Amino acid sequence: MMDEVLFFDTLRQGLWVGLIISLPILTVALLAGVSIGLIQALTSIQEMTLTFVPKLAAIGAIFWLSMGYMTQTLVSFFHDRIIPLVIGG
């Protein structure tokens, strides 16, 4: 039987892994959004596709580049934390 401390510690580690995994994509989305917004403000161009397409391309590129890191982080969390809990270790 899993006690509360073990449950909340596993939940905390899972949330931390989720944050670490999503951080590269969120950072690139923030930087792309701010830079495109600054360019739009300086040039007075208010085109909706100008904000969407470059941000989507940047997110896709950083996802492709960091996919191995994200997968390895998630797999190591499952191997080190979740699977031992499931088998009762």
Secondary structure, DSSP 8 states (H G I E B T S, - for coil): ---HHHHHHHHHHHHHHHHHHHHHHHHHHHHHHHHHHHHHHHHT---HHHHHHHHHHHHHHHHHHHHHHHHHHHHHHIIIIIHHHHHT-
